[in-house]
């Protein structure tokens, strides 16, 4: 150690720096324990009390500080038998050491949050009707428990859901059941009956139920993108045969357009009962379709070849529990119109 309190120490993996006008080769390697010992002594100005804080002996604290002094290349404390004070170089280094320890602490907290599914970003793909009805309610319930988790909805066409999961564009997807490949796994969430939606003043609004055969007599508007299966259902009449000759007056891109047309009395439309929260905003009434009733299976899709993040796994389990396999929209907050 020279007269300036600088320690000559080339060390391994050293880097050349200028300190107090003197060229030194100092090691850039030191540990969290060494920094913690230095900050503790600097705070209490006593090796014994610093040891109590760190649950170490005074000699162990002194050893850690000595190791740090060797690593940084300068004396950190001016020590006498009665006092311990920061050296000029130690005072300059103190703020940086505390900042490093604070960042390590924050990193540890972040790691704990991620491991415990308390933080992270989850991307969920869903078609418009699911993205605007059931999914936001499920997200709201989850964020009440895990406020640090960011869940981002990605609007998607029904036929693009599987590809988005397989290509890692999203972590999860929610939509109607469909064919999947080896890269994607699915978990059934709930079933929802197809129903007729019409204006409140329509004579069908007061009926207890309607048959697929009766739809032959109604002008019908279908949503082709979000509910492409409704077209096949309408043509098949739920059972084929004479019921297949339905009067389709238009096929639109989004269910909201079909609901708007139904609200204006231009036609009636068909959609699963879970769309009720959206249909209610249009003032529509629901009439169950029977003879036979037809159910839509809604599934949760995730990668079968990649491990999902802890945050995504937590939200996946929440969705399964929240929907609970129920066929009743009232069970998860979407009341029947």
C-alpha positions as CSV (number, residue, x, y, z in Angstrom):
1,X,0.0,0.0,0.0
2,X,1.5,3.4,-0.9
3,X,1.2,6.8,0.8
4,X,-2.1,7.6,-1.0
5,X,-3.8,4.4,0.4
6,X,-3.6,2.7,-3.0
7,X,-2.9,-1.0,-3.1
8,X,-0.6,-2.2,-5.8
9,X,-2.3,-5.4,-7.0
10,X,-2.1,-6.6,-10.7
11,X,-4.4,-9.6,-10.2
12,X,-6.0,-11.8,-12.9
13,X,-8.3,-10.2,-15.5
14,X,-7.1,-6.8,-14.4
15,X,-7.9,-3.6,-16.2
16,X,-5.8,-0.5,-16.3
17,X,-7.3,2.6,-14.7
18,X,-6.2,6.0,-13.4
19,X,-6.8,6.7,-9.7
20,X,-5.5,9.8,-8.0
21,X,-3.1,10.4,-10.9
22,X,-1.4,7.0,-10.5
23,X,-1.6,4.2,-13.1
24,X,-2.5,0.9,-11.5
25,X,-3.5,-2.5,-12.6
26,X,-6.5,-3.3,-10.4
27,X,-8.8,-6.3,-10.4
28,X,-12.4,-5.6,-11.3
29,X,-13.7,-8.7,-9.4
30,X,-15.4,-8.4,-6.1
31,X,-18.4,-10.2,-4.5
32,X,-21.7,-9.2,-3.0
33,X,-20.6,-10.4,0.4
34,X,-17.6,-8.1,0.2
35,X,-19.7,-5.1,-0.8
36,X,-22.2,-5.9,2.0
37,X,-19.4,-6.0,4.6
38,X,-18.0,-2.7,3.4
39,X,-21.4,-1.0,3.4
40,X,-22.3,-2.4,6.8
41,X,-19.0,-1.1,8.4
42,X,-19.5,2.3,6.6
43,X,-23.0,2.6,8.1
44,X,-22.1,1.8,11.7
45,X,-18.4,2.7,11.8
46,X,-17.7,-0.5,13.8
47,X,-16.6,-4.0,12.7
48,X,-18.3,-5.7,15.6
49,X,-21.7,-4.0,15.0
50,X,-21.4,-4.6,11.3
51,X,-20.8,-8.3,12.1
52,X,-24.0,-8.4,14.2
53,X,-26.0,-7.0,11.3
54,X,-24.5,-9.5,8.9
55,X,-24.5,-12.4,11.4
56,X,-20.7,-12.7,11.0
57,X,-17.8,-12.4,13.4
58,X,-15.8,-9.1,13.4
59,X,-12.8,-11.0,12.0
60,X,-14.9,-12.3,9.2
61,X,-16.1,-8.8,8.3
62,X,-12.6,-7.5,8.5
63,X,-11.4,-10.3,6.2
64,X,-14.1,-9.4,3.6
65,X,-13.2,-5.7,3.7
66,X,-9.6,-6.6,3.3
67,X,-10.4,-8.7,0.3
68,X,-12.5,-5.9,-1.3
69,X,-9.6,-3.4,-0.7
70,X,-7.3,-5.8,-2.6
71,X,-9.8,-6.2,-5.3
72,X,-10.5,-2.4,-5.9
73,X,-6.9,-1.4,-5.3
74,X,-7.3,1.3,-2.5
75,X,-7.9,1.5,1.2
76,X,-11.6,1.9,2.1
77,X,-11.2,2.8,5.8
78,X,-8.9,4.7,8.0
79,X,-8.7,2.5,11.1
80,X,-7.3,3.1,14.6
81,X,-7.7,1.2,17.8
82,X,-10.6,3.5,18.7
83,X,-12.3,4.5,15.5
84,X,-13.2,3.4,11.9
85,X,-13.7,6.1,9.3
86,X,-14.2,6.0,5.5
87,X,-11.0,7.0,3.6
88,X,-11.4,9.6,0.9
89,X,-11.5,6.9,-1.7
90,X,-13.9,4.9,0.4
91,X,-16.3,7.8,0.6
92,X,-16.3,8.0,-3.2
93,X,-16.8,4.3,-3.6
94,X,-19.6,4.0,-0.9
95,X,-22.5,5.3,-3.1
96,X,-21.6,3.0,-6.0
97,X,-21.4,0.0,-3.7
98,X,-24.8,0.8,-2.1
99,X,-26.3,1.2,-5.6
100,X,-24.9,-2.2,-6.7
101,X,-26.4,-3.9,-3.6
102,X,-29.7,-2.2,-4.2
103,X,-29.8,-3.4,-7.8
104,X,-29.0,-6.9,-6.7
105,X,-31.8,-6.8,-4.1
106,X,-34.2,-5.6,-6.8
107,X,-33.1,-8.4,-9.1
108,X,-33.6,-10.9,-6.4
109,X,-37.1,-9.6,-5.8
110,X,-37.9,-9.7,-9.5
111,X,-36.6,-13.3,-9.7
112,X,-38.8,-14.2,-6.7
113,X,-41.8,-12.6,-8.3
114,X,-41.2,-14.4,-11.6
115,X,-40.6,-17.7,-9.9
116,X,-43.8,-17.3,-7.8
117,X,-45.8,-16.2,-10.9
118,X,-46.3,-12.7,-9.3
119,X,-44.7,-10.8,-12.2
120,X,-44.1,-11.1,-16.0
121,X,-45.8,-10.5,-19.3
122,X,-48.3,-12.9,-20.8
123,X,-49.6,-12.6,-24.4
124,X,-53.0,-14.2,-25.1
125,X,-54.5,-14.5,-28.5
126,X,-58.3,-14.6,-28.9
127,X,-60.9,-13.8,-31.6
128,X,-62.7,-10.6,-31.2
129,X,-65.8,-11.9,-29.4
130,X,-63.8,-13.7,-26.8
131,X,-61.3,-10.8,-26.5
132,X,-64.1,-8.4,-25.8
133,X,-66.3,-10.5,-23.5
134,X,-65.1,-13.4,-21.4
135,X,-61.3,-12.8,-21.5
136,X,-61.3,-9.3,-20.0
137,X,-63.3,-10.5,-17.0
138,X,-60.9,-13.3,-16.4
139,X,-57.9,-10.9,-16.7
140,X,-59.5,-8.5,-14.2
141,X,-60.0,-11.3,-11.7
142,X,-56.4,-12.5,-12.1
143,X,-54.8,-9.0,-11.8
144,X,-56.7,-8.4,-8.5
145,X,-54.5,-11.2,-7.1
146,X,-51.3,-10.7,-9.2
147,X,-51.2,-6.9,-10.0
148,X,-47.6,-7.1,-11.3
149,X,-48.5,-9.5,-14.1
150,X,-49.0,-7.8,-17.4
151,X,-51.5,-9.6,-19.6
152,X,-51.7,-8.5,-23.2
153,X,-54.6,-9.5,-25.5
154,X,-53.8,-10.1,-29.1
155,X,-56.8,-9.9,-31.4
156,X,-56.7,-12.8,-33.8
157,X,-58.7,-14.5,-36.5
158,X,-60.0,-17.8,-35.4
159,X,-58.0,-19.7,-38.0
160,X,-54.7,-18.1,-36.9
161,X,-54.8,-19.0,-33.2
162,X,-52.9,-22.3,-33.5
163,X,-50.2,-20.8,-35.7
164,X,-49.6,-18.0,-33.3
165,X,-49.1,-20.4,-30.4
166,X,-46.9,-22.7,-32.5
167,X,-44.7,-19.8,-33.7
168,X,-44.3,-18.3,-30.2
169,X,-46.1,-15.1,-31.2
170,X,-48.2,-15.6,-28.1
171,X,-48.0,-17.7,-24.9
172,X,-51.6,-18.8,-24.8
173,X,-54.7,-18.7,-27.1
174,X,-58.4,-19.0,-26.3
175,X,-61.0,-19.9,-28.9
176,X,-63.3,-22.5,-30.4
177,X,-62.0,-26.1,-30.5
178,X,-60.1,-26.9,-33.7
179,X,-57.5,-29.3,-35.2
180,X,-54.1,-28.9,-33.7
181,X,-50.6,-30.3,-34.6
182,X,-47.9,-31.8,-32.4
183,X,-46.5,-28.5,-31.4
184,X,-49.7,-27.3,-29.7
185,X,-51.7,-28.7,-26.7
186,X,-55.2,-27.8,-25.7
187,X,-57.3,-27.8,-22.6
188,X,-61.1,-27.6,-22.7
189,X,-62.4,-24.5,-20.9
190,X,-66.2,-24.5,-21.3
191,X,-69.1,-25.2,-23.7
192,X,-71.6,-22.7,-24.8
193,X,-74.9,-23.4,-26.6
194,X,-75.6,-21.7,-29.9
195,X,-78.6,-19.4,-29.6
196,X,-80.7,-17.0,-31.7
197,X,-80.3,-13.3,-31.1
198,X,-82.9,-10.8,-32.2
199,X,-84.3,-7.3,-31.5
200,X,-86.3,-7.0,-28.3
201,X,-89.4,-6.3,-30.3
202,X,-89.1,-9.3,-32.6
203,X,-91.8,-12.0,-32.0
204,X,-89.0,-14.6,-31.4
205,X,-87.9,-12.6,-28.3
206,X,-90.8,-13.9,-26.3
207,X,-90.4,-17.6,-27.3
208,X,-88.9,-20.1,-24.9
209,X,-86.9,-21.8,-27.7
210,X,-86.7,-22.1,-31.4
211,X,-85.8,-25.0,-33.7
212,X,-83.3,-25.1,-36.4
213,X,-86.2,-25.8,-38.8
214,X,-87.9,-22.5,-37.8
215,X,-84.8,-20.6,-38.9
216,X,-85.7,-21.3,-42.5
217,X,-88.4,-18.7,-42.1
218,X,-86.1,-16.0,-40.7
219,X,-83.7,-13.6,-42.6
220,X,-80.4,-14.6,-41.1
221,X,-77.1,-12.6,-40.9
222,X,-74.0,-14.6,-40.0
223,X,-70.6,-13.5,-38.7
224,X,-68.1,-15.4,-40.9
225,X,-64.7,-14.5,-39.4
226,X,-65.3,-14.8,-35.6
227,X,-67.9,-17.5,-35.9
228,X,-67.2,-19.3,-39.1
229,X,-68.8,-22.5,-37.8
230,X,-72.2,-20.7,-37.6
231,X,-72.3,-20.8,-41.4
232,X,-72.0,-24.5,-41.5
233,X,-74.5,-24.9,-38.6
234,X,-77.0,-22.7,-40.4
235,X,-76.7,-24.6,-43.6
236,X,-76.8,-28.0,-41.9
237,X,-79.7,-26.8,-39.7
238,X,-78.2,-28.6,-36.8
239,X,-79.1,-31.9,-38.2
240,X,-79.3,-31.6,-42.0
241,X,-82.2,-32.6,-44.2
242,X,-85.1,-30.2,-44.8
243,X,-83.7,-27.8,-42.2
244,X,-80.7,-26.9,-44.4
245,X,-82.6,-24.3,-46.5
246,X,-82.0,-21.2,-44.4
247,X,-82.4,-17.7,-45.6
248,X,-79.0,-16.1,-45.2
249,X,-79.2,-12.5,-46.2
250,X,-75.6,-11.5,-45.4
251,X,-72.3,-12.8,-44.1
252,X,-70.3,-10.1,-42.3
253,X,-66.8,-10.0,-40.9
254,X,-67.5,-9.4,-37.2
255,X,-70.2,-10.4,-34.7
256,X,-70.7,-6.8,-33.7
257,X,-71.9,-6.0,-37.2
258,X,-74.3,-8.9,-37.1
259,X,-75.6,-7.8,-33.7
260,X,-76.1,-4.2,-35.0
261,X,-78.1,-5.5,-38.0
262,X,-80.2,-7.7,-35.7
263,X,-80.8,-4.7,-33.4
264,X,-82.1,-2.7,-36.4
265,X,-84.5,-5.4,-37.2
266,X,-82.8,-6.2,-40.6
267,X,-82.3,-9.9,-39.7
268,X,-81.7,-12.2,-36.8
269,X,-78.3,-13.8,-36.0
270,X,-76.9,-16.9,-34.2
271,X,-74.0,-16.9,-31.8
272,X,-73.0,-18.8,-28.6
273,X,-74.6,-17.7,-25.4
274,X,-71.3,-16.5,-23.9
275,X,-71.6,-13.5,-26.3
276,X,-74.4,-12.2,-24.1
277,X,-72.5,-9.4,-22.5
278,X,-71.8,-7.9,-25.9
279,X,-75.3,-8.6,-27.3
280,X,-76.8,-6.8,-24.3
281,X,-75.2,-3.6,-25.4
282,X,-77.2,-3.8,-28.6
283,X,-80.4,-4.4,-26.7
284,X,-80.8,-7.9,-28.2
285,X,-82.8,-10.8,-26.7
286,X,-81.7,-14.4,-26.7
287,X,-83.8,-17.4,-27.8
288,X,-82.2,-20.9,-27.2
289,X,-82.0,-23.1,-30.3
290,X,-83.2,-26.7,-29.7
291,X,-84.1,-29.7,-31.8
292,X,-81.2,-30.4,-31.4
293,X,-79.2,-28.1,-29.2
294,X,-75.7,-27.5,-30.5
295,X,-72.7,-26.7,-28.2
296,X,-69.5,-24.8,-29.0
297,X,-66.4,-26.1,-27.2
298,X,-64.0,-23.3,-26.2
299,X,-60.4,-24.4,-25.5
300,X,-57.2,-23.0,-24.1
301,X,-54.2,-23.6,-26.4
302,X,-50.5,-23.5,-25.4
303,X,-47.2,-24.8,-26.7
304,X,-46.5,-28.5,-26.4
305,X,-42.9,-28.2,-27.3
306,X,-41.8,-25.2,-25.1
307,X,-42.1,-24.6,-21.4
308,X,-44.3,-21.7,-20.8
309,X,-43.1,-18.9,-18.5
310,X,-44.1,-19.0,-14.8
311,X,-46.4,-16.0,-15.3
312,X,-48.1,-17.7,-18.3
313,X,-48.4,-21.0,-16.4
314,X,-50.1,-19.1,-13.5
315,X,-52.6,-17.4,-15.8
316,X,-53.2,-20.7,-17.7
317,X,-54.2,-22.4,-14.4
318,X,-56.3,-19.3,-13.5
319,X,-58.3,-19.6,-16.7
320,X,-58.9,-23.3,-16.2
321,X,-60.2,-22.7,-12.7
322,X,-62.1,-19.5,-13.5
323,X,-64.1,-20.9,-16.4
324,X,-64.3,-24.2,-14.4
325,X,-65.7,-26.2,-17.3
326,X,-69.1,-24.5,-16.8
327,X,-71.6,-24.3,-19.6
328,X,-73.4,-21.4,-17.9
329,X,-72.1,-17.9,-18.6
330,X,-73.5,-16.7,-15.3
331,X,-70.8,-18.8,-13.6
332,X,-68.1,-16.4,-14.7
333,X,-69.8,-13.1,-14.8
334,X,-71.4,-12.9,-18.2
335,X,-75.1,-12.8,-17.4
336,X,-77.7,-14.0,-19.9
337,X,-79.6,-11.3,-21.8
